[in-house]
Amino acid sequence: MSVVSCSPKCFEIYEAIRKSKEYRYIIFRLVSDAVVDVETVGPRDNDYNQFLEDLTRNGPIECRYGVFDLEYTHVCLVTKQEIKREKLVLICWCPNEAKPKGKIQYLSYLRQFMDQLKGVQYYKTVREKLELSRDAIEGFFRGKHPKH
């Protein structure tokens, strides 16, 4: 299997989200067998629905990676106070109807790709649109499924 590489733009945009909160999300795509590049960058004022639209824009036969800067409120079990939280989450959109070669590539490169993005705290592979709802994603990440 090939080693996945990322274009310099991937790291530049990713760091602009991670460090300076300049953008809300990035959609990545494989541009060749083992090269990931930026497809879409979401401005900071875009919401999760716009992220989903961009992530799934190419329909159910195309896979994508997406990093979203998820802000949510967590209620502390001890103090019962609401705490604002923020997590960088990576979603691998790999629909059941996707082309077999695409699914194989995106799934086999996922770990290598994640390892290059320092600071991604959680990830999830999603196969159906129902699993992409904000409630489903937030519930998954609140359920303590960290990046290993």
C-alpha positions as CSV (number, residue, x, y, z in Angstrom):
1,M,0.0,0.0,0.0
2,S,1.2,3.5,-0.8
3,V,1.9,6.1,1.8
4,V,-0.6,9.0,1.8
5,S,0.8,12.5,1.4
6,C,-0.9,15.8,1.9
7,S,-0.4,18.9,-0.2
8,P,1.2,21.9,1.7
9,K,-2.2,23.7,1.4
10,C,-3.7,20.9,3.6
11,F,-1.4,21.7,6.5
12,E,-1.7,25.5,6.0
13,I,-5.5,25.6,6.1
14,Y,-5.6,23.0,8.9
15,E,-3.3,25.0,11.1
16,A,-5.3,28.1,10.4
17,I,-8.3,26.3,11.9
18,R,-6.4,24.7,14.8
19,K,-4.3,27.7,15.9
20,S,-6.0,30.9,14.8
21,K,-9.7,29.7,14.4
22,E,-9.6,31.4,11.0
23,Y,-12.0,28.8,9.3
24,R,-14.8,26.5,10.5
25,Y,-14.0,23.4,8.4
26,I,-12.1,21.8,5.6
27,I,-13.2,19.2,3.1
28,F,-10.4,17.1,1.7
29,R,-10.3,14.7,-1.2
30,L,-7.9,12.3,-2.8
31,V,-6.6,13.9,-5.9
32,S,-4.5,10.8,-7.0
33,D,-4.0,7.4,-5.5
34,A,-2.2,8.6,-2.4
35,V,-2.3,12.4,-2.4
36,V,-4.8,14.4,-0.3
37,D,-5.7,18.0,-1.2
38,V,-8.1,20.7,0.0
39,E,-11.4,20.7,-1.8
40,T,-13.4,23.3,0.2
41,V,-12.7,25.6,3.1
42,G,-15.6,26.9,5.2
43,P,-15.5,30.4,6.6
44,R,-15.8,30.7,10.4
45,D,-19.4,31.9,10.2
46,N,-20.5,28.7,8.3
47,D,-22.5,26.2,10.3
48,Y,-22.6,22.4,10.5
49,N,-25.4,22.2,7.9
50,Q,-23.2,24.0,5.4
51,F,-20.3,21.6,6.3
52,L,-22.6,18.7,5.5
53,E,-23.7,20.2,2.2
54,D,-20.0,20.6,1.2
55,L,-19.0,17.2,2.5
56,T,-21.7,15.3,0.6
57,R,-21.8,17.7,-2.5
58,N,-20.6,15.0,-4.8
59,G,-23.4,12.6,-4.0
60,P,-23.4,9.1,-2.5
61,I,-20.8,7.7,-4.8
62,E,-17.9,9.9,-3.7
63,C,-16.0,9.7,-0.4
64,R,-14.4,12.6,1.4
65,Y,-12.6,13.6,4.6
66,G,-13.9,16.6,6.6
67,V,-12.4,18.4,9.6
68,F,-14.9,20.5,11.6
69,D,-14.2,22.8,14.5
70,L,-17.1,21.6,16.7
71,E,-18.3,24.0,19.4
72,Y,-20.9,22.7,21.9
73,T,-22.1,23.1,25.4
74,H,-21.4,20.4,28.0
75,V,-23.1,20.1,31.4
76,C,-20.7,19.1,34.1
77,L,-22.1,16.2,36.1
78,V,-20.6,17.4,39.4
79,T,-21.3,21.2,39.3
80,K,-24.3,21.1,36.8
81,Q,-22.8,24.1,35.1
82,E,-22.7,24.5,31.3
83,I,-19.2,24.5,29.9
84,K,-18.4,25.6,26.4
85,R,-16.3,23.0,24.6
86,E,-14.5,22.9,21.3
87,K,-13.2,19.8,19.5
88,L,-11.5,19.3,16.1
89,V,-13.3,16.3,14.6
90,L,-12.4,14.3,11.5
91,I,-15.2,12.7,9.6
92,C,-14.5,10.1,6.9
93,W,-17.6,10.2,4.7
94,C,-17.6,6.8,3.0
95,P,-21.2,6.1,1.9
96,N,-22.3,2.5,1.3
97,E,-23.0,3.4,-2.4
98,A,-19.5,4.8,-3.0
99,K,-17.3,3.4,-5.7
100,P,-15.5,0.3,-4.3
101,K,-12.0,1.7,-5.2
102,G,-12.8,5.0,-3.5
103,K,-14.0,3.3,-0.3
104,I,-10.9,1.1,-0.2
105,Q,-8.6,4.1,-0.7
106,Y,-10.3,6.5,1.8
107,L,-10.5,3.8,4.5
108,S,-7.0,2.5,4.0
109,Y,-5.4,6.0,4.1
110,L,-7.5,7.3,7.0
111,R,-5.1,6.4,9.8
112,Q,-2.1,7.8,7.9
113,F,-4.0,11.0,7.1
114,M,-5.2,11.4,10.8
115,D,-1.6,11.0,12.0
116,Q,-0.5,13.9,9.9
117,L,-3.2,16.2,11.4
118,K,-1.8,17.1,14.8
119,G,-4.6,18.1,17.2
120,V,-7.5,16.1,15.7
121,Q,-9.2,14.9,18.9
122,Y,-11.9,12.6,17.5
123,Y,-12.8,10.8,14.3
124,K,-15.6,8.8,12.9
125,T,-16.2,7.0,9.7
126,V,-19.8,7.6,8.5
127,R,-21.6,5.5,5.9
128,E,-25.1,6.9,5.9
129,K,-26.5,10.4,5.9
130,L,-28.5,9.7,9.0
131,E,-25.2,9.3,10.9
132,L,-24.1,12.7,9.8
133,S,-26.6,14.8,11.7
134,R,-25.1,17.2,14.2
135,D,-26.9,15.3,17.1
136,A,-25.5,12.0,15.9
137,I,-22.0,13.3,15.6
138,E,-22.1,15.3,18.8
139,G,-23.5,12.3,20.6
140,F,-20.8,10.0,19.3
141,F,-18.0,12.4,20.4
142,R,-19.6,13.1,23.8
143,G,-19.7,9.3,24.2
144,K,-15.9,9.3,24.7
145,H,-14.8,7.8,21.4
146,P,-11.3,9.5,21.2
147,K,-8.7,9.2,18.5
148,H,-6.5,6.2,19.4
